[in-house]
């Protein structure tokens, strides 16, 4: 999930102007290598909808979240441990989008 037009802070400015700015499974802004990895588009869109109000509050009303499909090199759908589905589902279930509070699976 790519983040665009986040309120410019030192770390978000650098992320947005180098490799891109993404959301991690723990709802932090992150570089590409730490982006949330979900097994399907439906879950990605549901997560996007759930965290959008939180991201607007943290990073300004102009923030945009875009679900991007990334080819998973060597990953198979059956390789569930490679995806962040459990963390994301726990966060949505509990309404816990604070990056400093662990998601309880």
Rosetta blueprint (number, residue, H / E / L):
1 X L
2 X E
3 X E
4 X E
5 X L
6 X L
7 X L
8 X L
9 X L
10 X H
11 X H
12 X H
13 X H
14 X H
15 X H
16 X H
17 X H
18 X L
19 X L
20 X L
21 X E
22 X E
23 X E
24 X L
25 X L
26 X L
27 X L
28 X L
29 X E
30 X E
31 X L
32 X H
33 X H
34 X H
35 X L
36 X L
37 X L
38 X L
39 X L
40 X L
41 X H
42 X H
43 X H
44 X H
45 X H
46 X H
47 X H
48 X H
49 X H
50 X H
51 X H
52 X H
53 X H
54 X H
55 X H
56 X H
57 X H
58 X H
59 X H
60 X L
61 X L
62 X L
63 X L
64 X E
65 X E
66 X E
67 X L
68 X L
69 X L
70 X L
71 X L
72 X L
73 X L
74 X L
75 X L
76 X L
77 X L
78 X L
79 X L
80 X H
81 X H
82 X H
83 X L
84 X L
85 X H
86 X H
87 X H
88 X H
89 X H
90 X H
91 X H
92 X H
93 X H
94 X H
95 X L
96 X L
97 X L
98 X L
99 X L
100 X L
101 X L
102 X L
103 X L
104 X L
105 X L
